[in-house]
Amino acid sequence: MKKIAPPYDLESIDLATFPIISLMDHLCGIDQDGQNTILNKLNDISYKQGRKLIVNYHQILPQWIMDQYPHLDIRFDGNLQFEFSYRFFVDTSVEVSIDKVNFASVILGRPCMGRKLLCCALDAMGWLDLRYALKNMSFDLDVVDGFIQNNVDVDEEPYFHKRFIRHDRKQFYLDSQHGEQYERYSHSESLARVVGIIGPSFIHVVSETYATSSTVYATEKFAYSAATGQLFVAFAQQGWHAMLNEYYGFELYDEIIDYSFDREKNPVRRMDMLINVLEPLSKLSNKEWAAIYKATQQKRDYNRLLCVTTKLRDNLMKHSTSFNLGNTEH
């Protein structure tokens, strides 16, 4: 079995030698028609070599997307997802305090469109306090403005422009870094740093990878909160929270969050709905935030237990369909 990771060298794939591959990372997202450059190339290779390639992937892809690639046998590898994204959190002993001094925290890394939009939205609401956030990316505000225009009706543009776009902050968005670096795969180095940033805040707004993609992609980012008892919500793909609940087994905080935004396909409208959900919570007092933490103690403890034990792996393996052979190349 051959592991394929960025930068995705596909030219060396010989199905006679390696009929099974493990595909790693985000693949740069999947568009609204279910198309992805990496999967298309693998599908072509499989067709030309006259043999169906088995692709173990660490994300759960819906059937309609897998149907786009008839020469691939795509399977979910639950163990790969656990080892790749969550193994580090097992036995984590860090817990956040319920006494909060700030409303929202966010970690903004590589500048995919979803993160650019989230950065603008939080900033427009006055929730992007760099004492409780990392912004390690640079982007042109006009790109976000154009994305909004391309995804909403003409008569909606003024509303969303006013809602998310602050031209007086254009230089701030162009600046490349505010705060310490966050290294995704250096969990031991990142844990204390990330928790130190998100811990004082009432809620961690998770900036998921490729939030505008057409399929759910769950990374380690939310686990920094779940493993330490922090409340969290994500700007992610449509159905991300439902997936986290149904397949990963995490409890949702539906006593304080209306997750109907999770069903919205349009990413701009989904962002707007998320902001509407968060806004009333932002107006509560510190004492009221602490009371919510006490009221959600049981769910937070349950979610933390999933992360700091191997229970999360057990949940993922219930849905795993991966196929493995002994011959492995890294």
C-alpha positions as a Markdown table, in Angstrom:
| # | Residue | x | y | z |
|---|---|---|---|---|
| 1 | Met | 0.0 | 0.0 | 0.0 |
| 2 | Lys | 1.4 | 3.4 | -1.0 |
| 3 | Lys | 0.7 | 6.6 | 1.0 |
| 4 | Ile | 0.1 | 9.7 | -1.2 |
| 5 | Ala | 0.5 | 13.1 | 0.5 |
| 6 | Pro | 1.2 | 16.7 | -0.6 |
| 7 | Pro | 2.6 | 17.6 | -3.1 |
| 8 | Tyr | 0.8 | 14.5 | -4.5 |
| 9 | Asp | 3.3 | 12.8 | -6.8 |
| 10 | Leu | 0.9 | 10.7 | -8.9 |
| 11 | Glu | 3.2 | 9.9 | -11.8 |
| 12 | Ser | 4.9 | 7.0 | -10.0 |
| 13 | Ile | 1.6 | 5.1 | -9.3 |
| 14 | Asp | 1.7 | 1.6 | -10.8 |
| 15 | Leu | -1.4 | -0.4 | -10.0 |
| 16 | Ala | 0.3 | -3.7 | -10.6 |
| 17 | Thr | 2.7 | -2.9 | -7.7 |
| 18 | Phe | 0.4 | -0.8 | -5.5 |
| 19 | Pro | -3.3 | -1.5 | -6.2 |
| 20 | Ile | -4.1 | 0.3 | -2.9 |
| 21 | Ile | -3.1 | 3.8 | -1.8 |
| 22 | Ser | -3.8 | 5.8 | 1.3 |
| 23 | Leu | -4.6 | 9.4 | 0.3 |
| 24 | Met | -3.7 | 12.1 | 2.8 |
| 25 | Asp | -4.7 | 15.6 | 3.6 |
| 26 | His | -7.4 | 18.0 | 2.2 |
| 27 | Leu | -6.9 | 17.5 | -1.6 |
| 28 | Cys | -7.4 | 21.3 | -1.9 |
| 29 | Gly | -11.2 | 20.9 | -1.5 |
| 30 | Ile | -13.9 | 19.4 | -3.7 |
| 31 | Asp | -16.1 | 21.8 | -5.8 |
| 32 | Gln | -19.9 | 22.0 | -5.8 |
| 33 | Asp | -20.0 | 19.5 | -8.7 |
| 34 | Gly | -18.0 | 16.9 | -6.8 |
| 35 | Gln | -14.9 | 17.5 | -8.9 |
| 36 | Asn | -11.3 | 17.4 | -7.5 |
| 37 | Thr | -8.1 | 17.6 | -9.5 |
| 38 | Ile | -6.3 | 14.8 | -7.5 |
| 39 | Leu | -9.2 | 12.4 | -7.6 |
| 40 | Asn | -9.6 | 13.1 | -11.4 |
| 41 | Lys | -6.0 | 12.3 | -12.0 |
| 42 | Leu | -6.2 | 9.1 | -10.0 |
| 43 | Asn | -9.4 | 8.1 | -11.9 |
| 44 | Asp | -7.6 | 8.7 | -15.2 |
| 45 | Ile | -4.6 | 6.6 | -14.1 |
| 46 | Ser | -6.9 | 3.8 | -13.0 |
| 47 | Tyr | -8.8 | 3.9 | -16.3 |
| 48 | Lys | -5.6 | 3.9 | -18.4 |
| 49 | Gln | -4.0 | 1.0 | -16.5 |
| 50 | Gly | -7.3 | -1.0 | -16.7 |
| 51 | Arg | -7.6 | -1.7 | -13.1 |
| 52 | Lys | -9.7 | -0.2 | -10.3 |
| 53 | Leu | -7.5 | 1.6 | -7.7 |
| 54 | Ile | -8.6 | 1.2 | -4.1 |
| 55 | Val | -8.2 | 4.5 | -2.4 |
| 56 | Asn | -8.2 | 4.6 | 1.4 |
| 57 | Tyr | -9.0 | 8.2 | 2.6 |
| 58 | His | -9.2 | 9.6 | 6.1 |
| 59 | Gln | -12.4 | 11.6 | 5.4 |
| 60 | Ile | -15.9 | 10.3 | 4.9 |
| 61 | Leu | -17.0 | 11.2 | 1.3 |
| 62 | Pro | -20.7 | 11.0 | 0.4 |
| 63 | Gln | -21.8 | 8.5 | -2.2 |
| 64 | Trp | -22.6 | 11.1 | -4.8 |
| 65 | Ile | -19.0 | 12.4 | -4.8 |
| 66 | Met | -17.6 | 8.9 | -5.0 |
| 67 | Asp | -19.9 | 8.2 | -8.0 |
| 68 | Gln | -18.0 | 10.9 | -9.9 |
| 69 | Tyr | -15.0 | 8.6 | -10.0 |
| 70 | Pro | -16.1 | 5.2 | -11.4 |
| 71 | His | -12.6 | 3.8 | -11.8 |
| 72 | Leu | -11.8 | 4.3 | -8.1 |
| 73 | Asp | -12.9 | 2.3 | -5.1 |
| 74 | Ile | -12.9 | 5.0 | -2.4 |
| 75 | Arg | -13.1 | 3.8 | 1.2 |
| 76 | Phe | -13.0 | 5.6 | 4.6 |
| 77 | Asp | -10.1 | 4.7 | 6.8 |
| 78 | Gly | -11.1 | 5.5 | 10.4 |
| 79 | Asn | -7.8 | 4.4 | 11.9 |
| 80 | Leu | -5.9 | 6.7 | 9.5 |
| 81 | Gln | -8.1 | 9.6 | 10.5 |
| 82 | Phe | -7.5 | 8.9 | 14.2 |
| 83 | Glu | -3.7 | 8.5 | 13.8 |
| 84 | Phe | -3.4 | 11.5 | 11.4 |
| 85 | Ser | -5.6 | 14.0 | 13.3 |
| 86 | Tyr | -6.4 | 12.9 | 16.9 |
| 87 | Arg | -3.9 | 10.5 | 18.4 |
| 88 | Phe | -1.9 | 13.3 | 20.0 |
| 89 | Phe | -4.9 | 14.4 | 22.2 |
| 90 | Val | -5.1 | 11.0 | 24.0 |
| 91 | Asp | -4.1 | 11.6 | 27.6 |
| 92 | Thr | -4.2 | 15.4 | 27.3 |
| 93 | Ser | -4.5 | 16.7 | 30.8 |
| 94 | Val | -5.0 | 20.4 | 30.1 |
| 95 | Glu | -8.5 | 21.9 | 31.0 |
| 96 | Val | -9.6 | 25.4 | 30.4 |
| 97 | Ser | -11.2 | 27.6 | 33.2 |
| 98 | Ile | -14.9 | 28.4 | 33.0 |
| 99 | Asp | -14.1 | 32.1 | 33.9 |
| 100 | Lys | -14.0 | 33.9 | 30.6 |
| 101 | Val | -12.8 | 37.4 | 29.7 |
| 102 | Asn | -13.4 | 37.5 | 26.0 |
| 103 | Phe | -16.2 | 36.3 | 23.7 |
| 104 | Ala | -14.6 | 34.6 | 20.7 |
| 105 | Ser | -11.3 | 33.2 | 19.6 |
| 106 | Val | -10.1 | 32.0 | 16.3 |
| 107 | Ile | -7.0 | 30.4 | 14.7 |
| 108 | Leu | -6.5 | 31.6 | 11.1 |
| 109 | Gly | -3.8 | 29.7 | 9.2 |
| 110 | Arg | -3.5 | 29.1 | 5.5 |
| 111 | Pro | -5.6 | 31.6 | 3.5 |
| 112 | Cys | -8.3 | 29.4 | 1.9 |
| 113 | Met | -11.5 | 31.4 | 1.0 |
| 114 | Gly | -13.5 | 30.2 | 4.0 |
| 115 | Arg | -10.8 | 31.6 | 6.4 |
| 116 | Lys | -10.7 | 34.9 | 4.5 |
| 117 | Leu | -14.5 | 35.2 | 4.8 |
| 118 | Leu | -14.4 | 34.2 | 8.5 |
| 119 | Cys | -11.7 | 36.7 | 9.3 |
| 120 | Cys | -13.7 | 39.5 | 7.7 |
| 121 | Ala | -16.9 | 38.5 | 9.4 |
| 122 | Leu | -15.4 | 38.3 | 12.9 |
| 123 | Asp | -13.6 | 41.6 | 12.4 |
| 124 | Ala | -16.7 | 43.3 | 11.2 |
| 125 | Met | -18.5 | 42.2 | 14.3 |
| 126 | Gly | -15.7 | 43.5 | 16.5 |
| 127 | Trp | -14.8 | 39.9 | 17.7 |
| 128 | Leu | -11.3 | 39.6 | 16.2 |
| 129 | Asp | -9.2 | 40.6 | 19.2 |
| 130 | Leu | -5.6 | 39.6 | 18.5 |
| 131 | Arg | -5.0 | 38.9 | 22.1 |
| 132 | Tyr | -7.2 | 35.9 | 21.6 |
| 133 | Ala | -6.6 | 35.1 | 17.9 |
| 134 | Leu | -4.0 | 34.1 | 15.5 |
| 135 | Lys | -4.0 | 35.5 | 12.0 |
| 136 | Asn | -1.1 | 34.0 | 10.1 |
| 137 | Met | -2.3 | 34.8 | 6.6 |
| 138 | Ser | -2.4 | 37.6 | 4.1 |
| 139 | Phe | -5.2 | 38.3 | 1.6 |
| 140 | Asp | -6.7 | 41.0 | -0.6 |
| 141 | Leu | -10.1 | 42.2 | 0.7 |
| 142 | Asp | -11.3 | 42.6 | -2.9 |
| 143 | Val | -11.0 | 38.8 | -3.4 |
| 144 | Val | -13.5 | 38.3 | -0.5 |
| 145 | Asp | -15.8 | 41.0 | -1.9 |
| 146 | Gly | -15.7 | 39.2 | -5.3 |
| 147 | Phe | -16.5 | 35.8 | -3.7 |
| 148 | Ile | -19.6 | 37.3 | -2.0 |
| 149 | Gln | -20.8 | 38.8 | -5.3 |
| 150 | Asn | -20.4 | 35.5 | -7.0 |
| 151 | Asn | -22.4 | 33.6 | -4.4 |
| 152 | Val | -25.4 | 35.8 | -3.6 |
| 153 | Asp | -28.2 | 37.4 | -5.7 |
| 154 | Val | -27.6 | 41.0 | -6.9 |
| 155 | Asp | -30.2 | 42.4 | -4.6 |
| 156 | Glu | -28.5 | 40.8 | -1.6 |
| 157 | Glu | -25.1 | 42.2 | -2.3 |
| 158 | Pro | -25.5 | 45.5 | -0.4 |
| 159 | Tyr | -26.6 | 43.6 | 2.7 |
| 160 | Phe | -23.6 | 41.2 | 2.7 |
| 161 | His | -21.2 | 43.9 | 1.7 |
| 162 | Lys | -22.2 | 46.0 | 4.7 |
| 163 | Arg | -22.2 | 42.9 | 6.9 |
| 164 | Phe | -18.7 | 41.6 | 6.1 |
| 165 | Ile | -16.6 | 44.1 | 4.2 |
| 166 | Arg | -14.6 | 46.9 | 6.0 |
| 167 | His | -12.5 | 48.8 | 3.5 |
| 168 | Asp | -10.8 | 50.7 | 6.3 |
| 169 | Arg | -9.2 | 47.4 | 7.4 |
| 170 | Lys | -7.8 | 46.5 | 4.0 |
| 171 | Gln | -4.2 | 46.9 | 5.1 |
| 172 | Phe | -4.8 | 44.8 | 8.2 |
| 173 | Tyr | -5.9 | 41.9 | 6.0 |
| 174 | Leu | -2.9 | 42.4 | 3.7 |
| 175 | Asp | -0.5 | 42.1 | 6.7 |
| 176 | Ser | 0.8 | 38.6 | 6.8 |
| 177 | Gln | 1.0 | 37.7 | 10.5 |
| 178 | His | -0.5 | 38.7 | 13.8 |
| 179 | Gly | 0.4 | 36.5 | 16.7 |
| 180 | Glu | 2.6 | 33.4 | 17.0 |
| 181 | Gln | 2.9 | 30.7 | 14.4 |
| 182 | Tyr | 0.6 | 27.7 | 14.6 |
| 183 | Glu | 2.1 | 24.5 | 13.2 |
| 184 | Arg | -0.6 | 22.0 | 12.4 |
| 185 | Tyr | 1.5 | 18.8 | 12.7 |
| 186 | Ser | 3.6 | 20.0 | 15.7 |
| 187 | His | 0.8 | 19.3 | 18.2 |
| 188 | Ser | 3.1 | 19.1 | 21.2 |
| 189 | Glu | 4.3 | 22.6 | 20.5 |
| 190 | Ser | 0.9 | 24.0 | 19.4 |
| 191 | Leu | -1.2 | 22.7 | 22.3 |
| 192 | Ala | -0.1 | 25.1 | 25.0 |
| 193 | Arg | 0.1 | 28.0 | 22.5 |
| 194 | Val | -3.4 | 27.4 | 21.1 |
| 195 | Val | -5.1 | 26.7 | 24.4 |
| 196 | Gly | -3.4 | 29.9 | 25.8 |
| 197 | Ile | -5.1 | 31.8 | 23.0 |
| 198 | Ile | -8.6 | 30.2 | 23.0 |
| 199 | Gly | -8.9 | 29.4 | 26.7 |
| 200 | Pro | -9.8 | 32.8 | 28.0 |
| 201 | Ser | -12.6 | 33.1 | 25.4 |
| 202 | Phe | -16.2 | 31.9 | 25.8 |
| 203 | Ile | -16.2 | 30.1 | 22.5 |
| 204 | His | -13.7 | 29.0 | 19.9 |
| 205 | Val | -14.9 | 29.6 | 16.4 |
| 206 | Val | -13.1 | 26.9 | 14.5 |
| 207 | Ser | -11.8 | 27.9 | 11.1 |
| 208 | Glu | -12.1 | 24.6 | 9.3 |
| 209 | Thr | -10.0 | 23.8 | 6.2 |
| 210 | Tyr | -11.7 | 24.6 | 2.9 |
| 211 | Ala | -15.0 | 25.6 | 4.5 |
| 212 | Thr | -16.4 | 26.4 | 1.1 |
| 213 | Ser | -15.8 | 22.9 | -0.2 |
| 214 | Ser | -18.8 | 20.7 | -1.1 |
| 215 | Thr | -18.0 | 17.9 | 1.4 |
| 216 | Val | -17.2 | 17.7 | 5.0 |
| 217 | Tyr | -13.5 | 17.8 | 6.0 |
| 218 | Ala | -12.9 | 17.4 | 9.8 |
| 219 | Thr | -9.4 | 18.2 | 11.0 |
| 220 | Glu | -7.7 | 18.4 | 14.4 |
| 221 | Lys | -8.6 | 22.1 | 14.8 |
| 222 | Phe | -11.8 | 21.5 | 16.9 |
| 223 | Ala | -10.1 | 18.9 | 19.0 |
| 224 | Tyr | -8.0 | 21.6 | 20.7 |
| 225 | Ser | -11.3 | 22.8 | 22.2 |
| 226 | Ala | -13.0 | 19.5 | 22.7 |
| 227 | Ala | -10.0 | 17.9 | 24.5 |
| 228 | Thr | -9.7 | 20.8 | 26.9 |
| 229 | Gly | -13.4 | 21.4 | 27.7 |
| 230 | Gln | -13.8 | 24.5 | 25.6 |
| 231 | Leu | -17.1 | 25.4 | 23.9 |
| 232 | Phe | -16.7 | 25.5 | 20.1 |
| 233 | Val | -18.6 | 26.0 | 16.9 |
| 234 | Ala | -17.2 | 25.9 | 13.4 |
| 235 | Phe | -17.4 | 27.8 | 10.2 |
| 236 | Ala | -17.0 | 24.7 | 8.0 |
| 237 | Gln | -18.6 | 22.8 | 5.2 |
| 238 | Gln | -22.3 | 22.2 | 5.0 |
| 239 | Gly | -23.2 | 19.3 | 7.4 |
| 240 | Trp | -19.9 | 19.5 | 9.3 |
| 241 | His | -21.6 | 19.6 | 12.8 |
| 242 | Ala | -24.0 | 16.8 | 11.8 |
| 243 | Met | -21.1 | 14.7 | 10.7 |
| 244 | Leu | -19.2 | 15.3 | 13.9 |
| 245 | Asn | -22.3 | 14.2 | 15.9 |
| 246 | Glu | -23.4 | 11.2 | 13.8 |
| 247 | Tyr | -20.1 | 9.7 | 12.8 |
| 248 | Tyr | -17.5 | 11.0 | 15.3 |
| 249 | Gly | -19.9 | 10.8 | 18.3 |
| 250 | Phe | -19.5 | 14.4 | 19.7 |
| 251 | Glu | -22.3 | 16.0 | 21.5 |
| 252 | Leu | -23.6 | 19.3 | 20.1 |
| 253 | Tyr | -24.3 | 22.3 | 22.3 |
| 254 | Asp | -27.8 | 22.7 | 21.0 |
| 255 | Glu | -29.0 | 24.2 | 24.3 |
| 256 | Ile | -27.2 | 27.4 | 23.3 |
| 257 | Ile | -26.6 | 27.1 | 19.5 |
| 258 | Asp | -29.1 | 26.7 | 16.8 |
| 259 | Tyr | -27.3 | 24.5 | 14.3 |
| 260 | Ser | -29.7 | 25.2 | 11.4 |
| 261 | Phe | -26.9 | 27.1 | 9.7 |
| 262 | Asp | -25.1 | 23.8 | 9.3 |
| 263 | Arg | -27.7 | 22.8 | 6.7 |
| 264 | Glu | -27.2 | 25.8 | 4.5 |
| 265 | Lys | -25.4 | 25.0 | 1.3 |
| 266 | Asn | -24.4 | 28.6 | 0.3 |
| 267 | Pro | -21.2 | 29.5 | 2.3 |
| 268 | Val | -22.0 | 33.2 | 2.4 |
| 269 | Arg | -25.5 | 32.7 | 3.8 |
| 270 | Arg | -24.1 | 30.0 | 6.1 |
| 271 | Met | -21.7 | 32.5 | 7.5 |
| 272 | Asp | -24.4 | 35.0 | 8.0 |
| 273 | Met | -26.6 | 32.5 | 9.9 |
| 274 | Leu | -23.6 | 31.5 | 12.1 |
| 275 | Ile | -23.0 | 35.2 | 13.0 |
| 276 | Asn | -26.7 | 35.6 | 13.8 |
| 277 | Val | -26.5 | 32.6 | 16.2 |
| 278 | Leu | -23.4 | 34.0 | 17.9 |
| 279 | Glu | -24.5 | 37.6 | 18.3 |
| 280 | Pro | -26.9 | 37.1 | 21.2 |
| 281 | Leu | -24.2 | 35.1 | 23.1 |
| 282 | Ser | -21.7 | 37.9 | 22.6 |
| 283 | Lys | -23.9 | 40.3 | 24.6 |
| 284 | Leu | -24.0 | 38.2 | 27.7 |
| 285 | Ser | -22.0 | 39.0 | 30.8 |
| 286 | Asn | -19.0 | 37.2 | 32.1 |
| 287 | Lys | -21.2 | 35.6 | 34.8 |
| 288 | Glu | -23.7 | 34.4 | 32.3 |
| 289 | Trp | -20.9 | 32.9 | 30.2 |
| 290 | Ala | -19.7 | 31.0 | 33.4 |
| 291 | Ala | -23.2 | 29.8 | 34.0 |
| 292 | Ile | -23.4 | 28.4 | 30.5 |
| 293 | Tyr | -20.1 | 26.5 | 31.1 |
| 294 | Lys | -21.6 | 25.0 | 34.3 |
| 295 | Ala | -24.8 | 24.1 | 32.4 |
| 296 | Thr | -22.9 | 22.4 | 29.6 |
| 297 | Gln | -20.4 | 20.6 | 32.0 |
| 298 | Gln | -21.8 | 17.1 | 31.2 |
| 299 | Lys | -21.5 | 17.5 | 27.4 |
| 300 | Arg | -18.1 | 19.1 | 27.6 |
| 301 | Asp | -16.8 | 16.3 | 29.8 |
| 302 | Tyr | -18.2 | 13.8 | 27.4 |
| 303 | Asn | -16.6 | 15.4 | 24.4 |
| 304 | Arg | -13.3 | 15.7 | 26.3 |
| 305 | Leu | -13.4 | 12.0 | 27.1 |
| 306 | Leu | -13.7 | 11.2 | 23.4 |
| 307 | Cys | -10.5 | 13.0 | 22.7 |
| 308 | Val | -8.4 | 12.0 | 25.7 |
| 309 | Thr | -9.1 | 8.3 | 25.4 |
| 310 | Thr | -9.3 | 6.1 | 22.3 |
| 311 | Lys | -13.2 | 6.2 | 22.3 |
| 312 | Leu | -13.0 | 8.5 | 19.3 |
| 313 | Arg | -11.0 | 5.9 | 17.4 |
| 314 | Asp | -13.7 | 3.3 | 18.3 |
| 315 | Asn | -16.4 | 5.6 | 16.9 |
| 316 | Leu | -14.5 | 6.2 | 13.7 |
| 317 | Met | -13.8 | 2.5 | 13.2 |
| 318 | Lys | -17.5 | 1.7 | 13.3 |
| 319 | His | -17.7 | 3.5 | 9.9 |
| 320 | Ser | -14.4 | 2.4 | 8.5 |
| 321 | Thr | -14.5 | 0.6 | 5.1 |
| 322 | Ser | -10.7 | 0.7 | 4.3 |
| 323 | Phe | -8.9 | -2.2 | 2.7 |
| 324 | Asn | -5.3 | -3.0 | 3.6 |
| 325 | Leu | -2.5 | -5.2 | 2.4 |
| 326 | Gly | 0.8 | -5.9 | 4.0 |
| 327 | Asn | 3.0 | -4.2 | 1.4 |
| 328 | Thr | 3.3 | -0.6 | 2.5 |
| 329 | Glu | 5.4 | 2.2 | 1.1 |
| 330 | His | 5.7 | 5.6 | 2.8 |
